[in-house]
Amino acid sequence: MKLTPPQPDCDPHHNTIDQSAPHPNGYNALIQPLLLVFLAALLALVFAALSSEVMEGETRSFDMYLLHWAQALRVGHPGLADVMRDLSGMGSAVVLTLVIGATAGYLVLTAARATALLVLASALSGTLLVSLFKAAFGRLRPALAYADFLVPSLSFPSGHASMSAVVYLTLGALIAGTRPRLAQRAYIVTAAALMTMLVGLSRVALGVHWATDVLGGWAFGTAWAIIWLLLARRIEGPPKHPTAAPGS
């Protein structure tokens, strides 16, 4: 007698993958931009609230406390001012212009012209807005008696803190988007954030800015960087991380 081999289950509903279920990457592609939009909006609210408190004089005691503390720190550690001036230089207009120019040139060479234009536009528009904010708020800098050197321009928000956030966080995010591993991306973004923080802290330590100038600059600069990164993602699509080599 000839035996008939068992036939596979032909039920189309048995052991099939639900093709309609969203892929986990689809959730990430949706959630990440929403979280960034929320963070940018939150930082914008922080900037608005802080600027209101500054204009009403509510932050003066806090600012004066940190200003005296910074002055005492420089007196007690004479070499600290040199270190702070070097760190402050990372947020100067000359250094940031060189960084942006070199980055835009590289992006053009790699045929990422749209991203190059976005990087340039984010820096130029950020610089313009900082100048407009300074003129609108008209806040004076700390007295020269508290400062390591004289800076004649207006104070709020800190241009160094604002633009270092715009430039370094934007570049950090762009570079991180080219790396395959989460640890690598986290390291790059953390390094960019640390550079931004050091620039801002150096301005307070040198007594050339009130602490709330720097806080406002960080809030504005980070929000502005996020907005332009979202725009870049919208135009060019989400970053495509290269596949890590096995065992690397």
Helices and strands as residue ranges (DSSP letters): H 24-55, H 60-76, H 80-89, H 93-109, H 113-137, G 144-146, H 159-176, H 182-205, H 211-236
